[in-house]
Amino acid sequence: MKLKRQRAARRNFRLYCVYRGLREPYKVLIDGNFLHAVLQMKLGDLNEELPKLLGGTCKLGVTKCITSELRSLGETFAASGRASKKMDHFRCSHINPVPAVECVEALVGEENPENLVVCTQDANLKSRLMKLKAGVPVLFVSAHGLQLEPPSDFQKKLFEEMAAASLEVPQHEQKLVAVDDKTPKPKKKVKGGANPLSCRKRKTQATSQPSTGEAAPAAGEGKHKRKRQRHKKKGDQQNSGDTGEAM
């Protein structure tokens, strides 16, 4: 059961981290009655238990108004007063100490600028914090140990509105989109098919016919040339006859 409660607490606390921007180390403001309840129930060291519950490192602190109130409550709260001195002291704006509830409300304000996580046993303070638009996470002590107050219906509605607003386009961006729609956009070049002329089969070029002046020698290339007979002159024939007679 303890593990289930821790998982539920982390799941609820994650909503505050997402919508309210809480970051580690988480600043945890502890009032006197919460610290007294932890010591009475022996719930262990808060420096170890709170990081387990919230799932991250924590910075625990009190204010001078809270420590002053613990001292004024006498010996019953003496151990709580000593424990508060070991914690960090968050600065408050009060010169003279005021009641712890008033100091916590002043630190949180309407917007919770310090992103505080408040630990208290005061039911009235818890109720007022859960109604703030700031969305303050509240821790308390019960019979089952340390508990994180689940987000109220008001806070859940607030978170839904914040989620819807984050999805809307801002006005200055809407104007830019409107101007961009008016400007003519260049037409995209449609990718066409292949050029039909390039797809045609190439025609075989006809061999050019030679001119008539050049056709005669080309036609006679395959025939043997006729040998020309050389006729002897009469003088040569007589000379050849004389030589035959001499012999």
C-alpha positions in Angstrom: 0.0 0.0 0.0 2.8 2.4 0.8 4.3 1.9 -2.7 0.9 2.6 -4.3 0.6 5.8 -2.3 4.0 6.9 -3.4 3.2 6.3 -7.0 -0.1 8.2 -6.7 1.7 11.1 -5.0 4.3 11.2 -7.7 1.7 11.1 -10.5 -0.2 14.0 -8.9 2.9 15.9 -8.2 4.0 15.6 -11.8 0.9 17.6 -12.8 2.3 20.5 -10.8 5.7 20.1 -12.3 4.3 20.2 -15.9 1.7 23.0 -15.5 3.4 25.1 -12.8 7.0 24.7 -13.9 8.4 23.2 -10.7 12.0 22.1 -11.0 14.5 20.3 -8.8 15.5 21.0 -6.1 12.0 21.5 -5.0 11.6 24.2 -2.3 9.6 22.7 0.5 8.3 25.1 3.1 7.6 23.3 6.4 5.4 24.9 9.2 5.7 24.0 12.9 2.7 21.8 13.3 3.8 19.6 10.4 7.3 19.2 11.8 5.9 18.4 15.2 3.6 15.7 13.7 6.5 14.1 11.9 8.5 13.9 15.1 5.6 12.5 17.2 4.9 9.7 14.6 8.6 9.0 14.1 8.3 9.1 10.3 12.1 9.4 9.9 14.4 12.1 8.4 12.5 14.4 6.2 15.6 15.0 4.1 15.3 11.4 3.0 11.5 10.8 3.1 10.4 13.8 1.1 12.6 13.1 -2.0 11.3 9.6 -2.1 7.7 10.9 -2.0 8.2 13.6 -4.6 10.6 11.7 -6.8 13.4 14.4 -6.8 15.8 16.3 -4.7 14.3 18.8 -2.2 15.4 21.8 -0.3 13.7 21.9 3.1 13.2 25.3 4.8 11.4 27.3 7.4 11.0 31.1 8.1 12.0 33.1 11.1 8.2 33.5 11.9 7.8 29.7 12.0 10.8 29.2 14.4 9.6 32.0 16.6 6.2 30.4 16.9 7.7 27.1 17.8 9.8 28.7 20.6 6.6 30.4 21.9 4.8 27.1 22.3 7.0 25.9 25.2 8.6 22.6 26.0 6.1 20.5 24.1 7.4 21.9 20.8 11.1 22.2 21.9 12.2 19.3 19.8 10.5 20.7 16.8 12.1 24.1 17.4 15.6 22.4 17.6 14.9 20.5 14.3 13.8 23.7 12.6 17.1 25.4 13.3 18.9 22.7 11.3 16.9 23.5 8.1 17.4 26.3 5.6 15.7 29.6 6.4 13.6 31.1 3.6 13.5 34.9 3.7 10.2 36.5 4.5 9.3 40.2 4.4 8.2 40.4 8.0 10.4 42.5 10.3 8.5 41.4 13.4 7.4 37.8 13.6 3.8 37.0 12.6 1.8 33.8 13.0 3.2 30.9 10.8 -0.1 30.7 8.8 0.1 34.4 7.9 3.8 34.1 7.0 3.1 31.1 4.7 0.3 32.8 2.9 2.4 35.9 2.4 5.2 33.9 0.8 2.9 32.0 -1.5 0.8 35.0 -2.5 -1.5 34.6 -5.5 1.1 33.3 -8.0 3.5 31.4 -5.8 6.6 33.0 -7.4 9.0 30.8 -5.5 7.2 27.6 -6.6 7.0 26.5 -3.0 5.7 23.1 -1.9 3.9 23.7 1.5 3.8 21.2 4.3 1.2 21.9 6.9 -1.4 20.3 9.3 -3.6 23.4 9.4 -6.8 22.5 7.7 -7.9 26.1 7.0 -4.5 26.9 5.5 -4.6 23.8 3.4 -8.1 24.7 2.1 -7.1 28.2 1.1 -3.9 27.1 -0.7 -5.9 24.6 -2.8 -8.1 27.4 -4.0 -5.3 29.5 -5.4 -4.8 29.8 -9.1 -1.1 29.3 -8.4 -1.7 25.6 -7.9 0.3 25.0 -4.7 1.2 21.4 -3.9 0.3 20.6 -0.2 1.8 17.9 1.9 0.4 16.7 5.2 0.8 13.8 7.8 -1.9 11.2 8.2 -2.1 7.8 9.9 -0.6 6.3 6.8 2.4 8.6 6.8 3.4 11.5 4.5 0.7 12.4 2.0 0.3 14.7 -1.0 -3.0 16.4 -1.3 -4.5 15.4 -4.7 -5.3 18.4 -7.0 -8.7 19.8 -6.2 -11.4 20.1 -8.9 -10.6 23.8 -9.2 -6.9 23.0 -9.9 -7.8 20.2 -12.3 -10.0 22.6 -14.3 -7.2 25.2 -14.2 -4.7 22.6 -15.5 -7.0 21.7 -18.4 -7.4 25.4 -19.4 -3.6 25.8 -19.3 -3.2 22.7 -21.5 -5.8 24.0 -24.0 -4.1 27.5 -24.1 -0.7 26.0 -24.8 -2.1 24.4 -28.0 -3.6 27.6 -29.3 -1.6 29.7 -31.8 -0.6 33.1 -30.4 -2.1 36.2 -32.1 1.1 37.5 -33.5 1.7 34.1 -35.1 -1.9 34.1 -36.5 -1.2 37.4 -38.2 2.0 36.0 -39.8 0.0 33.0 -41.1 -2.7 35.3 -42.5 0.0 37.4 -44.4 1.7 34.3 -45.6 -1.6 33.0 -47.0 -2.2 36.2 -49.0 1.2 36.1 -50.7 1.1 34.2 -54.0 3.1 31.1 -53.9 5.1 30.0 -56.9 3.6 27.1 -58.8 5.4 23.9 -58.5 6.7 22.5 -61.7 4.8 19.3 -62.5 7.1 16.5 -63.4 6.0 15.4 -66.9 6.8 12.3 -68.8 9.6 11.7 -71.2 9.8 13.8 -74.4 7.9 11.9 -77.1 10.4 12.9 -79.7 13.2 11.3 -77.8 11.3 8.1 -77.5 10.9 7.7 -81.3 13.0 5.1 -83.0 15.9 6.5 -85.0 15.6 6.2 -88.8 18.4 4.6 -90.6 19.9 7.2 -92.9 20.0 6.1 -96.6 23.5 6.1 -98.1 23.9 9.0 -100.4 24.2 8.1 -104.1 27.4 9.2 -105.8 27.1 11.8 -108.6 27.1 10.7 -112.2 30.7 11.9 -112.7 32.0 9.6 -110.0 29.8 6.5 -110.8 31.9 5.2 -113.7 35.1 4.4 -111.8 33.1 2.9 -109.0 31.2 0.6 -111.3 34.4 -0.7 -112.9 36.2 -1.5 -109.7 35.1 -5.2 -109.8 36.2 -5.8 -113.4 39.8 -6.6 -114.6 41.3 -3.9 -116.6 41.9 -4.8 -120.3 45.5 -5.0 -121.3 46.4 -2.7 -124.0 48.4 -4.3 -126.9 51.3 -2.4 -128.0 51.7 -2.4 -131.8 55.2 -2.3 -133.1 56.2 0.1 -135.6 57.4 -1.0 -139.0 61.0 0.0 -138.3 61.0 -2.1 -135.3 59.7 -5.1 -137.2 62.4 -4.8 -139.8 65.1 -4.6 -137.2 63.8 -7.7 -135.6 63.7 -9.5 -138.9 67.3 -8.5 -139.6 68.5 -9.8 -136.4 66.7 -13.1 -137.1 68.4 -13.5 -140.4 71.8 -12.7 -139.0 71.4 -15.4 -136.6 
